[in-house]
Amino acid sequence: MSVDNSIGVNRIDVGEKTGNFFELKQLVGVDPDYVIDMSFGLRETIQNLPSGSKVGIEYLPDFTTNKPEEYYSKLIRFCNKNDLKVVPLIDPVTVEEAKKHHTLAADESIGAWERYIHEVMENYLLEVVNQEKMFKLISEEKPDLVILGSVNANILAFDGTQEKYGIWIKEGNNQNESVEVIGRRGRQERCLLSGIANIDRRIYLSRELLVRKYNAITQGRILPAEEPDFIGYWLDEQNVPEKGLFEIYLMDKDKKKRAGIIHGTIVDTLGNARLDGAIDKGEIKFTKAYTERLSLGNAHSQISYSGNRSRGVYKGTYSIKDDPKGEFVLQKFDPQKTILPELKTKF
């Protein structure tokens, strides 16, 4: 069973790249929530570029952060002053569509299901669709310097992303921006964020889980390319079914058992979890324990599920430390029969 490896993070490949790879000589990551002004190091980097050089700049939409305008406006003006060509790394159409979803996700007059759908769509458009268009533009425009938000800079530094877009960043040619922050006593303090080469595993993992959320709301699946043994969701009225969608992949030796002890993997929008349980006489019981390196946001303890079979599906409750949390529905997976569309009329 290979599903346990469906989420993972590699490190940058330091070896020489040849063939169709474009070597990006300088990548800088910026955290717009902390940056006050350009650091001396970035100013010097920009000033040392030959006249006419290309500088790719990700201009974060104003609805996604509190302070993009001042920093990025200064950055663009400084590049223009030094006779450099600024390449905006943003797709206006995608960002405008994301903005619409952002507005609707905050609308309290619509239901929880609608708000959740708009929230996922906003994040997917910005963090996946816009990001992919941005990286493709970098590979096409071949800028001398690229300045991205710290999240996208980390993703671009990931070796799998470099392979996909034919971009090579030589080790040492990537850094995070020095930033000035306001200290507790109101004074400015300078610090240097950690190097991009040591990519934060959780940044890449968060993106992969966002894709799962998108799959859930658009296809009623977590991993559409795989065939699970069971698929289930929360039945609670106050929860969104797509948010609690999960798929069960049994170990090969347990797949054909009609009854007995079972082991496997549960995948959902939080990550991957180990399953241990049993099926016997129309009853199913199992526990879910998330794998730390393959999961996010799961600070809770082991979750226990218990249900009975009725009309072809298992229905029951799940609990944490014997504290009931809600109801669930589980059924054997049928590729010809999706599980969630029938619920749409409830929301």
BALOBA-1460 file (C-alpha; in Angstrom, 3 decimals):
// residues 347
<rec num="1" residu="m" x="0.000" y="0.000" z="0.000"/>
<rec num="2" residu="s" x="1.674" y="3.235" z="-1.150"/>
<rec num="3" residu="v" x="-0.775" y="5.806" z="0.152"/>
<rec num="4" residu="d" x="1.405" y="6.526" z="3.218"/>
<rec num="5" residu="n" x="3.896" y="8.170" z="0.877"/>
<rec num="6" residu="s" x="1.340" y="10.388" z="-0.855"/>
<rec num="7" residu="i" x="2.510" y="13.350" z="1.199"/>
<rec num="8" residu="g" x="6.187" y="14.026" z="1.705"/>
<rec num="9" residu="v" x="8.884" y="16.679" z="1.399"/>
<rec num="10" residu="n" x="12.279" y="16.302" z="-0.201"/>
<rec num="11" residu="r" x="15.298" y="18.572" z="0.037"/>
<rec num="12" residu="i" x="16.933" y="20.585" z="-2.722"/>
<rec num="13" residu="d" x="19.044" y="18.604" z="-5.162"/>
<rec num="14" residu="v" x="22.466" y="20.272" z="-5.123"/>
<rec num="15" residu="g" x="23.823" y="18.499" z="-8.208"/>
<rec num="16" residu="e" x="24.489" y="20.304" z="-11.481"/>
<rec num="17" residu="k" x="21.461" y="20.770" z="-13.709"/>
<rec num="18" residu="t" x="21.847" y="20.556" z="-17.470"/>
<rec num="19" residu="g" x="19.636" y="20.410" z="-20.532"/>
<rec num="20" residu="n" x="16.477" y="22.520" z="-20.485"/>
<rec num="21" residu="f" x="16.857" y="23.869" z="-16.950"/>
<rec num="22" residu="f" x="16.884" y="27.646" z="-16.494"/>
<rec num="23" residu="e" x="19.227" y="28.704" z="-13.676"/>
<rec num="24" residu="l" x="17.567" y="31.271" z="-11.440"/>
<rec num="25" residu="k" x="20.537" y="33.135" z="-9.995"/>
<rec num="26" residu="q" x="18.760" y="34.797" z="-7.088"/>
<rec num="27" residu="l" x="15.547" y="33.991" z="-5.196"/>
<rec num="28" residu="v" x="14.405" y="36.114" z="-2.251"/>
<rec num="29" residu="g" x="11.502" y="35.301" z="0.060"/>
<rec num="30" residu="v" x="9.577" y="38.061" z="1.821"/>
<rec num="31" residu="d" x="7.063" y="37.798" z="4.654"/>
<rec num="32" residu="p" x="4.742" y="40.786" z="3.988"/>
<rec num="33" residu="d" x="3.255" y="40.645" z="7.481"/>
<rec num="34" residu="y" x="6.625" y="41.544" z="9.022"/>
<rec num="35" residu="v" x="8.539" y="43.528" z="6.408"/>
<rec num="36" residu="i" x="8.625" y="47.266" z="6.967"/>
<rec num="37" residu="d" x="11.214" y="48.287" z="4.389"/>
<rec num="38" residu="m" x="13.717" y="46.761" z="2.000"/>
<rec num="39" residu="s" x="16.826" y="45.500" z="3.725"/>
<rec num="40" residu="f" x="20.256" y="46.857" z="2.855"/>
<rec num="41" residu="g" x="21.141" y="43.452" z="1.403"/>
<rec num="42" residu="l" x="18.210" y="43.442" z="-1.026"/>
<rec num="43" residu="r" x="18.872" y="47.041" z="-2.063"/>
<rec num="44" residu="e" x="22.478" y="46.120" z="-2.793"/>
<rec num="45" residu="t" x="21.389" y="43.031" z="-4.763"/>
<rec num="46" residu="i" x="19.060" y="45.142" z="-6.924"/>
<rec num="47" residu="q" x="21.638" y="47.910" z="-7.439"/>
<rec num="48" residu="n" x="24.257" y="45.402" z="-8.592"/>
<rec num="49" residu="l" x="22.047" y="44.064" z="-11.406"/>
<rec num="50" residu="p" x="23.042" y="45.274" z="-14.883"/>
<rec num="51" residu="s" x="20.744" y="47.841" z="-16.507"/>
<rec num="52" residu="g" x="17.815" y="46.175" z="-18.272"/>
<rec num="53" residu="s" x="17.864" y="43.055" z="-16.059"/>
<rec num="54" residu="k" x="14.535" y="41.396" z="-15.268"/>
<rec num="55" residu="v" x="13.177" y="41.316" z="-11.722"/>
<rec num="56" residu="g" x="10.159" y="39.097" z="-11.129"/>
<rec num="57" residu="i" x="8.019" y="40.355" z="-8.243"/>
<rec num="58" residu="e" x="5.031" y="38.648" z="-6.664"/>
<rec num="59" residu="y" x="2.626" y="41.434" z="-5.751"/>
<rec num="60" residu="l" x="0.327" y="39.987" z="-3.098"/>
<rec num="61" residu="p" x="-3.356" y="40.996" z="-3.418"/>
<rec num="62" residu="d" x="-4.396" y="43.581" z="-0.829"/>
<rec num="63" residu="f" x="-7.193" y="41.384" z="0.560"/>
<rec num="64" residu="t" x="-4.760" y="38.622" z="1.581"/>
<rec num="65" residu="t" x="-2.473" y="40.632" z="3.863"/>
<rec num="66" residu="n" x="-2.540" y="43.846" z="5.841"/>
<rec num="67" residu="k" x="0.548" y="45.503" z="4.466"/>
<rec num="68" residu="p" x="1.484" y="44.723" z="0.883"/>
<rec num="69" residu="e" x="1.096" y="48.139" z="-0.684"/>
<rec num="70" residu="e" x="3.894" y="50.178" z="0.871"/>
<rec num="71" residu="y" x="6.611" y="47.553" z="0.640"/>
<rec num="72" residu="y" x="5.894" y="46.360" z="-2.892"/>
<rec num="73" residu="s" x="5.329" y="49.877" z="-4.224"/>
<rec num="74" residu="k" x="8.746" y="50.918" z="-2.870"/>
<rec num="75" residu="l" x="10.283" y="47.782" z="-4.316"/>
<rec num="76" residu="i" x="8.889" y="48.423" z="-7.805"/>
<rec num="77" residu="r" x="9.895" y="52.116" z="-7.730"/>
<rec num="78" residu="f" x="13.412" y="51.164" z="-6.641"/>
<rec num="79" residu="c" x="13.723" y="48.689" z="-9.529"/>
<rec num="80" residu="n" x="12.473" y="51.281" z="-12.015"/>
<rec num="81" residu="k" x="14.938" y="53.837" z="-10.623"/>
<rec num="82" residu="n" x="17.768" y="51.390" z="-11.321"/>
<rec num="83" residu="d" x="16.580" y="50.873" z="-14.921"/>
<rec num="84" residu="l" x="15.410" y="47.315" z="-14.361"/>
<rec num="85" residu="k" x="12.456" y="45.610" z="-16.015"/>
<rec num="86" residu="v" x="9.827" y="44.530" z="-13.494"/>
<rec num="87" residu="v" x="7.926" y="41.342" z="-14.340"/>
<rec num="88" residu="p" x="4.695" y="41.199" z="-12.263"/>
<rec num="89" residu="l" x="4.275" y="37.635" z="-11.010"/>
<rec num="90" residu="i" x="0.540" y="37.517" z="-10.595"/>
<rec num="91" residu="d" x="-2.421" y="36.395" z="-12.680"/>
<rec num="92" residu="p" x="-5.049" y="39.191" z="-12.450"/>
<rec num="93" residu="v" x="-7.945" y="36.983" z="-13.631"/>
<rec num="94" residu="t" x="-7.260" y="34.293" z="-11.018"/>
<rec num="95" residu="v" x="-6.776" y="36.868" z="-8.255"/>
<rec num="96" residu="e" x="-10.020" y="38.655" z="-9.133"/>
<rec num="97" residu="e" x="-11.914" y="35.361" z="-8.993"/>
<rec num="98" residu="a" x="-10.308" y="34.597" z="-5.624"/>
<rec num="99" residu="k" x="-11.383" y="38.012" z="-4.350"/>
<rec num="100" residu="k" x="-15.025" y="37.198" z="-5.143"/>
<rec num="101" residu="h" x="-14.796" y="33.987" z="-3.122"/>
<rec num="102" residu="h" x="-13.070" y="35.915" z="-0.308"/>
<rec num="103" residu="t" x="-16.032" y="38.268" z="-0.053"/>
<rec num="104" residu="l" x="-18.584" y="35.448" z="-0.091"/>
<rec num="105" residu="a" x="-16.649" y="33.389" z="2.475"/>
<rec num="106" residu="a" x="-17.141" y="36.239" z="4.960"/>
<rec num="107" residu="d" x="-20.890" y="36.587" z="4.264"/>
<rec num="108" residu="e" x="-22.746" y="35.539" z="7.436"/>
<rec num="109" residu="s" x="-26.089" y="35.554" z="5.595"/>
<rec num="110" residu="i" x="-25.256" y="32.336" z="3.724"/>
<rec num="111" residu="g" x="-24.945" y="28.866" z="5.225"/>
<rec num="112" residu="a" x="-21.883" y="27.124" z="6.653"/>
<rec num="113" residu="w" x="-21.572" y="24.851" z="3.606"/>
<rec num="114" residu="e" x="-21.514" y="27.785" z="1.160"/>
<rec num="115" residu="r" x="-18.972" y="29.732" z="3.255"/>
<rec num="116" residu="y" x="-16.689" y="26.713" z="3.480"/>
<rec num="117" residu="i" x="-16.839" y="26.137" z="-0.280"/>
<rec num="118" residu="h" x="-15.918" y="29.784" z="-0.982"/>
<rec num="119" residu="e" x="-13.093" y="29.673" z="1.572"/>
<rec num="120" residu="v" x="-11.560" y="26.597" z="-0.042"/>
<rec num="121" residu="m" x="-11.977" y="28.052" z="-3.537"/>
<rec num="122" residu="e" x="-10.301" y="31.333" z="-2.539"/>
<rec num="123" residu="n" x="-7.292" y="29.562" z="-1.055"/>
<rec num="124" residu="y" x="-7.021" y="27.079" z="-3.914"/>
<rec num="125" residu="l" x="-7.058" y="29.838" z="-6.537"/>
<rec num="126" residu="l" x="-4.359" y="31.832" z="-4.757"/>
<rec num="127" residu="e" x="-2.139" y="29.061" z="-3.431"/>
<rec num="128" residu="v" x="-2.365" y="26.549" z="-6.272"/>
<rec num="129" residu="v" x="-3.728" y="28.040" z="-9.520"/>
<rec num="130" residu="n" x="-2.041" y="31.460" z="-9.248"/>
<rec num="131" residu="q" x="1.112" y="29.831" z="-7.918"/>
<rec num="132" residu="e" x="1.390" y="27.438" z="-10.867"/>
<rec num="133" residu="k" x="0.863" y="30.278" z="-13.345"/>
<rec num="134" residu="m" x="3.501" y="32.294" z="-11.481"/>
<rec num="135" residu="f" x="6.114" y="29.527" z="-11.662"/>
<rec num="136" residu="k" x="5.362" y="28.924" z="-15.327"/>
<rec num="137" residu="l" x="5.859" y="32.651" z="-15.999"/>
<rec num="138" residu="i" x="9.226" y="32.537" z="-14.219"/>
<rec num="139" residu="s" x="10.376" y="29.657" z="-16.419"/>
<rec num="140" residu="e" x="9.226" y="31.542" z="-19.533"/>
<rec num="141" residu="e" x="10.495" y="35.051" z="-18.673"/>
<rec num="142" residu="k" x="13.779" y="33.829" z="-17.121"/>
<rec num="143" residu="p" x="14.326" y="36.790" z="-14.749"/>
<rec num="144" residu="d" x="17.684" y="37.510" z="-13.111"/>
<rec num="145" residu="l" x="16.123" y="38.021" z="-9.671"/>
<rec num="146" residu="v" x="12.819" y="36.747" z="-8.287"/>
<rec num="147" residu="i" x="11.175" y="38.176" z="-5.156"/>
<rec num="148" residu="l" x="8.273" y="36.118" z="-3.819"/>
<rec num="149" residu="g" x="6.197" y="35.876" z="-0.689"/>
<rec num="150" residu="s" x="8.001" y="33.542" z="1.726"/>
<rec num="151" residu="v" x="5.496" y="30.689" z="1.231"/>
<rec num="152" residu="n" x="5.832" y="30.622" z="-2.558"/>
<rec num="153" residu="a" x="9.607" y="31.099" z="-2.300"/>
<rec num="154" residu="n" x="9.793" y="27.978" z="-0.130"/>
<rec num="155" residu="i" x="7.614" y="26.025" z="-2.572"/>
<rec num="156" residu="l" x="9.752" y="27.121" z="-5.535"/>
<rec num="157" residu="a" x="12.883" y="26.028" z="-3.649"/>
<rec num="158" residu="f" x="11.404" y="22.538" z="-3.283"/>
<rec num="159" residu="d" x="13.236" y="20.246" z="-5.686"/>
<rec num="160" residu="g" x="10.044" y="18.710" z="-7.079"/>
<rec num="161" residu="t" x="8.813" y="22.159" z="-8.112"/>
<rec num="162" residu="q" x="12.121" y="22.937" z="-9.802"/>
<rec num="163" residu="e" x="11.940" y="19.676" z="-11.737"/>
<rec num="164" residu="k" x="8.344" y="20.371" z="-12.813"/>
<rec num="165" residu="y" x="9.015" y="23.859" z="-14.173"/>
<rec num="166" residu="g" x="12.604" y="23.379" z="-15.381"/>
<rec num="167" residu="i" x="13.993" y="25.940" z="-12.931"/>
<rec num="168" residu="w" x="17.262" y="25.329" z="-11.115"/>
<rec num="169" residu="i" x="18.249" y="27.321" z="-8.036"/>
<rec num="170" residu="k" x="21.868" y="26.635" z="-7.173"/>
<rec num="171" residu="e" x="22.403" y="26.075" z="-3.472"/>
<rec num="172" residu="g" x="23.255" y="29.387" z="-1.806"/>
<rec num="173" residu="n" x="21.366" y="31.449" z="-4.385"/>
<rec num="174" residu="n" x="18.219" y="31.591" z="-2.303"/>
<rec num="175" residu="q" x="17.606" y="33.596" z="0.838"/>
<rec num="176" residu="n" x="14.877" y="35.182" z="2.906"/>
<rec num="177" residu="e" x="14.647" y="38.941" z="3.188"/>
<rec num="178" residu="s" x="16.143" y="40.697" z="6.188"/>
<rec num="179" residu="v" x="13.257" y="42.403" z="7.912"/>
<rec num="180" residu="e" x="12.756" y="45.134" z="10.462"/>
<rec num="181" residu="v" x="10.173" y="44.477" z="13.147"/>
<rec num="182" residu="i" x="8.789" y="46.699" z="15.875"/>
<rec num="183" residu="g" x="10.016" y="45.546" z="19.280"/>
<rec num="184" residu="r" x="8.001" y="45.575" z="22.491"/>
<rec num="185" residu="r" x="9.279" y="49.035" z="23.402"/>
<rec num="186" residu="g" x="8.455" y="50.463" z="19.998"/>
<rec num="187" residu="r" x="11.988" y="50.346" z="18.626"/>
<rec num="188" residu="q" x="12.922" y="48.714" z="15.339"/>
<rec num="189" residu="e" x="14.869" y="45.475" z="15.452"/>
<rec num="190" residu="r" x="16.506" y="43.781" z="12.471"/>
<rec num="191" residu="c" x="16.457" y="40.039" z="11.975"/>
<rec num="192" residu="l" x="17.209" y="37.587" z="9.164"/>
<rec num="193" residu="l" x="14.695" y="34.836" z="8.477"/>
<rec num="194" residu="s" x="16.025" y="31.296" z="8.047"/>
<rec num="195" residu="g" x="17.334" y="30.254" z="4.647"/>
<rec num="196" residu="i" x="14.884" y="28.916" z="2.089"/>
<rec num="197" residu="a" x="17.065" y="25.874" z="1.421"/>
<rec num="198" residu="n" x="15.819" y="24.409" z="4.705"/>
<rec num="199" residu="i" x="12.243" y="24.304" z="3.469"/>
<rec num="200" residu="d" x="9.556" y="24.207" z="6.114"/>
<rec num="201" residu="r" x="7.912" y="20.817" z="5.644"/>
<rec num="202" residu="r" x="4.572" y="22.124" z="6.893"/>
<rec num="203" residu="i" x="4.394" y="24.787" z="4.166"/>
<rec num="204" residu="y" x="4.483" y="22.171" z="1.426"/>
<rec num="205" residu="l" x="2.233" y="19.829" z="3.398"/>
<rec num="206" residu="s" x="-0.354" y="22.594" z="3.863"/>
<rec num="207" residu="r" x="-0.507" y="23.074" z="0.092"/>
<rec num="208" residu="e" x="-1.007" y="19.362" z="-0.497"/>
<rec num="209" residu="l" x="-3.848" y="19.249" z="2.021"/>
<rec num="210" residu="l" x="-5.470" y="22.261" z="0.346"/>
<rec num="211" residu="v" x="-5.567" y="20.226" z="-2.883"/>
<rec num="212" residu="r" x="-7.376" y="17.498" z="-0.925"/>
<rec num="213" residu="k" x="-9.980" y="20.030" z="0.265"/>
<rec num="214" residu="y" x="-10.481" y="21.157" z="-3.335"/>
<rec num="215" residu="n" x="-10.883" y="17.534" z="-4.449"/>
<rec num="216" residu="a" x="-13.480" y="16.991" z="-1.716"/>
<rec num="217" residu="i" x="-15.683" y="19.919" z="-2.760"/>
<rec num="218" residu="t" x="-15.371" y="19.348" z="-6.508"/>
<rec num="219" residu="q" x="-15.221" y="15.542" z="-6.815"/>
<rec num="220" residu="g" x="-16.360" y="14.193" z="-3.458"/>
<rec num="221" residu="r" x="-12.954" y="12.478" z="-3.116"/>
<rec num="222" residu="i" x="-9.692" y="12.989" z="-1.258"/>
<rec num="223" residu="l" x="-7.322" y="11.171" z="-3.624"/>
<rec num="224" residu="p" x="-9.248" y="10.863" z="-6.918"/>
<rec num="225" residu="a" x="-6.524" y="8.834" z="-8.628"/>
<rec num="226" residu="e" x="-6.661" y="6.098" z="-5.973"/>
<rec num="227" residu="e" x="-9.335" y="3.496" z="-5.122"/>
<rec num="228" residu="p" x="-9.984" y="3.256" z="-1.377"/>
<rec num="229" residu="d" x="-11.712" y="0.331" z="0.305"/>
<rec num="230" residu="f" x="-14.146" y="2.561" z="2.231"/>
<rec num="231" residu="i" x="-15.231" y="6.200" z="2.062"/>
<rec num="232" residu="g" x="-17.058" y="8.149" z="4.750"/>
<rec num="233" residu="y" x="-18.044" y="11.577" z="6.081"/>
<rec num="234" residu="w" x="-19.415" y="13.360" z="9.124"/>
<rec num="235" residu="l" x="-23.171" y="13.288" z="9.537"/>
<rec num="236" residu="d" x="-23.419" y="16.174" z="12.038"/>
<rec num="237" residu="e" x="-25.837" y="18.902" z="10.981"/>
<rec num="238" residu="q" x="-23.500" y="21.641" z="12.207"/>
<rec num="239" residu="n" x="-20.543" y="20.343" z="10.192"/>
<rec num="240" residu="v" x="-19.768" y="20.448" z="6.474"/>
<rec num="241" residu="p" x="-19.638" y="16.888" z="5.011"/>
<rec num="242" residu="e" x="-16.797" y="17.755" z="2.622"/>
<rec num="243" residu="k" x="-14.764" y="19.012" z="5.579"/>
<rec num="244" residu="g" x="-15.060" y="15.636" z="7.299"/>
<rec num="245" residu="l" x="-14.708" y="13.431" z="4.209"/>
<rec num="246" residu="f" x="-12.254" y="10.544" z="4.669"/>
<rec num="247" residu="e" x="-11.054" y="7.510" z="2.757"/>
<rec num="248" residu="i" x="-9.843" y="4.186" z="4.159"/>
<rec num="249" residu="y" x="-7.103" y="2.138" z="2.487"/>
<rec num="250" residu="l" x="-6.740" y="-1.307" z="4.072"/>
<rec num="251" residu="m" x="-3.516" y="-3.258" z="4.100"/>
<rec num="252" residu="d" x="-3.392" y="-5.762" z="1.245"/>
<rec num="253" residu="k" x="-3.774" y="-8.782" z="3.528"/>
<rec num="254" residu="d" x="-6.984" y="-7.316" z="5.005"/>
<rec num="255" residu="k" x="-8.743" y="-6.260" z="1.788"/>
<rec num="256" residu="k" x="-10.706" y="-9.479" z="1.196"/>
<rec num="257" residu="k" x="-11.674" y="-10.220" z="4.777"/>
<rec num="258" residu="r" x="-15.377" y="-10.273" z="5.508"/>
<rec num="259" residu="a" x="-14.708" y="-10.191" z="9.237"/>
<rec num="260" residu="g" x="-11.754" y="-9.878" z="11.577"/>
<rec num="261" residu="i" x="-8.966" y="-7.522" z="12.573"/>
<rec num="262" residu="i" x="-8.109" y="-4.811" z="10.025"/>
<rec num="263" residu="h" x="-5.262" y="-2.321" z="9.652"/>
<rec num="264" residu="g" x="-4.670" y="0.447" z="7.154"/>
<rec num="265" residu="t" x="-4.468" y="4.164" z="6.464"/>
<rec num="266" residu="i" x="-7.107" y="6.882" z="6.684"/>
<rec num="267" residu="v" x="-6.607" y="9.943" z="4.493"/>
<rec num="268" residu="d" x="-8.589" y="13.160" z="4.970"/>
<rec num="269" residu="t" x="-8.146" y="16.928" z="4.714"/>
<rec num="270" residu="l" x="-5.914" y="16.995" z="7.810"/>
<rec num="271" residu="g" x="-3.476" y="14.385" z="6.545"/>
<rec num="272" residu="n" x="-2.815" y="10.667" z="6.965"/>
<rec num="273" residu="a" x="-3.663" y="8.507" z="9.982"/>
<rec num="274" residu="r" x="-3.112" y="4.916" z="11.021"/>
<rec num="275" residu="l" x="-6.224" y="2.726" z="11.264"/>
<rec num="276" residu="d" x="-6.547" y="-0.245" z="13.603"/>
<rec num="277" residu="g" x="-9.880" y="-1.979" z="14.054"/>
<rec num="278" residu="a" x="-12.219" y="-4.866" z="13.425"/>
<rec num="279" residu="i" x="-15.264" y="-5.809" z="11.331"/>
<rec num="280" residu="d" x="-17.586" y="-8.506" z="12.636"/>
<rec num="281" residu="k" x="-21.290" y="-9.397" z="12.140"/>
<rec num="282" residu="g" x="-22.369" y="-6.085" z="10.686"/>
<rec num="283" residu="e" x="-20.381" y="-4.029" z="13.170"/>
<rec num="284" residu="i" x="-17.249" y="-1.955" z="12.581"/>
<rec num="285" residu="k" x="-14.901" y="-0.460" z="15.155"/>
<rec num="286" residu="f" x="-11.623" y="1.303" z="14.520"/>
<rec num="287" residu="t" x="-9.278" y="3.951" z="15.872"/>
<rec num="288" residu="k" x="-7.626" y="6.784" z="13.974"/>
<rec num="289" residu="a" x="-4.202" y="8.102" z="15.039"/>
<rec num="290" residu="y" x="-2.657" y="10.792" z="12.844"/>
<rec num="291" residu="t" x="0.924" y="10.457" z="11.615"/>
<rec num="292" residu="e" x="2.675" y="13.634" z="12.752"/>
<rec num="293" residu="r" x="4.930" y="14.118" z="9.730"/>
<rec num="294" residu="l" x="2.009" y="13.616" z="7.326"/>
<rec num="295" residu="s" x="-0.637" y="15.715" z="9.065"/>
<rec num="296" residu="l" x="-1.546" y="19.236" z="10.180"/>
<rec num="297" residu="g" x="-3.857" y="20.615" z="12.810"/>
<rec num="298" residu="n" x="-4.383" y="17.344" z="14.650"/>
<rec num="299" residu="a" x="-3.412" y="18.150" z="18.218"/>
<rec num="300" residu="h" x="-6.246" y="15.951" z="19.437"/>
<rec num="301" residu="s" x="-5.853" y="12.451" z="20.864"/>
<rec num="302" residu="q" x="-6.694" y="9.150" z="19.210"/>
<rec num="303" residu="i" x="-10.202" y="9.114" z="17.702"/>
<rec num="304" residu="s" x="-12.453" y="6.073" z="18.114"/>
<rec num="305" residu="y" x="-15.189" y="5.093" z="15.625"/>
<rec num="306" residu="s" x="-17.984" y="2.590" z="16.212"/>
<rec num="307" residu="g" x="-20.876" y="1.804" z="13.865"/>
<rec num="308" residu="n" x="-23.362" y="-0.798" z="12.640"/>
<rec num="309" residu="r" x="-24.254" y="-1.838" z="9.106"/>
<rec num="310" residu="s" x="-27.714" y="-0.873" z="7.838"/>
<rec num="311" residu="r" x="-28.918" y="-0.903" z="4.215"/>
<rec num="312" residu="g" x="-25.418" y="-1.282" z="2.842"/>
<rec num="313" residu="v" x="-23.706" y="1.444" z="4.897"/>
<rec num="314" residu="y" x="-22.198" y="1.745" z="8.361"/>
<rec num="315" residu="k" x="-23.576" y="4.454" z="10.636"/>
<rec num="316" residu="g" x="-22.243" y="5.292" z="14.068"/>
<rec num="317" residu="t" x="-20.449" y="7.766" z="16.303"/>
<rec num="318" residu="y" x="-16.883" y="8.900" z="16.811"/>
<rec num="319" residu="s" x="-15.353" y="10.082" z="20.061"/>
<rec num="320" residu="i" x="-12.149" y="11.449" z="21.582"/>
<rec num="321" residu="k" x="-11.191" y="10.014" z="24.980"/>
<rec num="322" residu="d" x="-14.694" y="8.585" z="25.379"/>
<rec num="323" residu="d" x="-16.197" y="12.035" z="24.750"/>
<rec num="324" residu="p" x="-18.728" y="11.723" z="21.854"/>
<rec num="325" residu="k" x="-18.031" y="14.269" z="19.111"/>
<rec num="326" residu="g" x="-20.503" y="13.377" z="16.364"/>
<rec num="327" residu="e" x="-21.887" y="10.887" z="13.895"/>
<rec num="328" residu="f" x="-20.412" y="9.408" z="10.741"/>
<rec num="329" residu="v" x="-21.442" y="7.381" z="7.700"/>
<rec num="330" residu="l" x="-19.137" y="4.853" z="6.032"/>
<rec num="331" residu="q" x="-19.621" y="2.682" z="2.962"/>
<rec num="332" residu="k" x="-17.598" y="0.440" z="0.693"/>
<rec num="333" residu="f" x="-16.101" y="2.445" z="-2.140"/>
<rec num="334" residu="d" x="-17.810" y="2.188" z="-5.522"/>
<rec num="335" residu="p" x="-16.092" y="4.146" z="-8.355"/>
<rec num="336" residu="q" x="-19.449" y="4.395" z="-10.148"/>
<rec num="337" residu="k" x="-21.207" y="5.905" z="-7.161"/>
<rec num="338" residu="t" x="-20.078" y="9.105" z="-5.466"/>
<rec num="339" residu="i" x="-20.966" y="9.586" z="-1.833"/>
<rec num="340" residu="l" x="-21.506" y="13.347" z="-1.388"/>
<rec num="341" residu="p" x="-23.767" y="14.747" z="-4.167"/>
<rec num="342" residu="e" x="-26.845" y="13.286" z="-2.444"/>
<rec num="343" residu="l" x="-26.194" y="15.611" z="0.501"/>
<rec num="344" residu="k" x="-26.249" y="18.853" z="-1.459"/>
<rec num="345" residu="t" x="-29.990" y="19.310" z="-1.054"/>
<rec num="346" residu="k" x="-29.525" y="19.551" z="2.724"/>
<rec num="347" residu="f" x="-27.416" y="22.703" z="2.515"/>
